[in-house]
Amino acid sequence: MTRELNTPGRLSSSARYLSGFLVSALFLTGCGVIATRPARHLGYAETAFIAAQKANAEAESPQEFQLARETLLRARAAYRLKNFNLARKLAVRARLLSEEAEFLSMFKDADKSLLPKSNPEGDEF
């Protein structure tokens, strides 16, 4: 009775167990079982909202500013309820809305002389 200990291509039972465990661990982490906290996204959204406040967006572009405020509040609520995927999506949307409100408030009364002049005759420059 000969016993083959180190035959190529065969794994011992402990090596098979370990490889199965590693494959399972990689599969679970790759599928996104654990959602990370979107603290960075909320920070960006809050910073953009404060910048919009400082640009007087509440008076200059009230609709966009109010929508940004409501979206940021919903993102904070989702974060408190540990719904991190929703909180991340809402925080990104709140940041974009805040940036839009800031942009509109800053350039609402922009100097029109800086804009390119339209050519009424339709000729190219």
C-alpha positions in Angstrom: 0.0 0.0 0.0 1.6 3.1 -1.2 0.6 6.5 0.1 1.0 9.5 -2.1 1.6 12.5 0.1 2.7 15.3 -2.3 1.1 14.6 -5.6 0.9 17.6 -7.9 -2.5 19.0 -8.4 -4.1 17.8 -5.2 -4.6 19.8 -2.1 -4.8 18.6 1.4 -8.1 19.0 3.3 -6.9 22.0 5.3 -5.6 23.7 2.1 -9.0 23.1 0.4 -10.8 24.5 3.4 -8.6 27.6 3.5 -9.0 28.2 -0.3 -12.7 27.8 0.0 -12.8 30.3 2.8 -10.7 32.8 0.9 -12.9 32.5 -2.2 -16.0 33.0 -0.1 -14.5 36.1 1.6 -13.5 37.6 -1.7 -17.0 37.0 -3.1 -18.7 38.6 -0.1 -16.5 41.7 0.0 -16.7 42.1 -3.8 -20.5 42.1 -3.7 -20.6 45.2 -1.4 -22.1 43.6 1.6 -20.8 46.3 3.8 -21.8 49.9 3.0 -19.3 52.5 4.0 -20.4 55.7 5.7 -20.7 58.6 3.3 -19.2 61.1 5.8 -16.9 62.6 3.1 -19.9 63.2 0.7 -21.9 64.8 3.4 -18.9 67.1 4.2 -18.6 68.1 0.6 -22.4 68.8 0.5 -22.3 70.9 3.6 -19.3 72.9 2.5 -21.0 73.6 -0.9 -24.2 74.7 1.0 -22.3 77.1 3.2 -20.6 78.5 0.1 -24.0 79.1 -1.4 -25.2 80.8 1.7 -22.1 83.1 1.7 -22.8 83.9 -2.0 -26.3 85.1 -0.9 -28.0 82.4 -2.9 -31.0 82.4 -0.6 -32.0 85.9 -2.0 -30.6 85.6 -5.5 -31.7 82.1 -6.5 -34.2 81.0 -3.8 -35.7 78.0 -5.6 -32.4 76.3 -6.2 -31.2 77.2 -2.7 -34.3 75.8 -1.0 -34.1 72.6 -3.0 -30.4 72.2 -2.0 -31.4 72.8 1.7 -34.2 70.2 1.6 -32.0 67.6 -0.2 -29.2 68.1 2.4 -31.6 67.7 5.2 -32.9 64.4 3.7 -29.3 63.2 3.3 -28.6 63.9 6.9 -31.7 62.1 8.0 -30.8 59.1 5.8 -27.4 59.1 7.4 -28.8 59.1 10.9 -31.1 56.2 10.0 -28.0 54.3 8.6 -29.3 54.2 5.1 -25.8 55.0 3.7 -26.5 54.3 0.0 -29.5 56.8 0.0 -27.5 59.3 2.1 -24.6 59.2 -0.4 -26.9 59.8 -3.4 -28.7 62.6 -1.6 -25.5 64.2 -0.5 -24.1 64.2 -4.0 -27.3 65.7 -5.3 -27.3 68.4 -2.5 -23.7 69.3 -3.4 -24.6 69.8 -7.0 -27.7 71.8 -6.2 -25.8 74.0 -3.8 -23.1 74.6 -6.4 -25.8 75.5 -8.9 -27.5 77.9 -6.5 -24.1 79.5 -5.7 -23.3 79.8 -9.4 -26.6 81.4 -10.3 -26.4 83.9 -7.4 -22.9 84.9 -8.3 -23.5 85.4 -12.0 -27.1 86.7 -11.9 -26.0 90.3 -12.0 -22.8 89.7 -14.0 -21.4 92.4 -16.1 -23.0 91.9 -19.5 -20.2 93.7 -21.3 -17.9 90.7 -20.6 -20.2 88.4 -22.6 -19.4 87.9 -26.3 -21.3 90.2 -28.6 -23.7 88.6 -31.0 -23.3 89.5 -34.6 -26.7 90.6 -35.9 -25.7 90.2 -39.6 -24.8 86.6 -39.1 -21.3 87.0 -40.4 -18.6 84.9 -38.9 -15.7 86.6 -37.1 
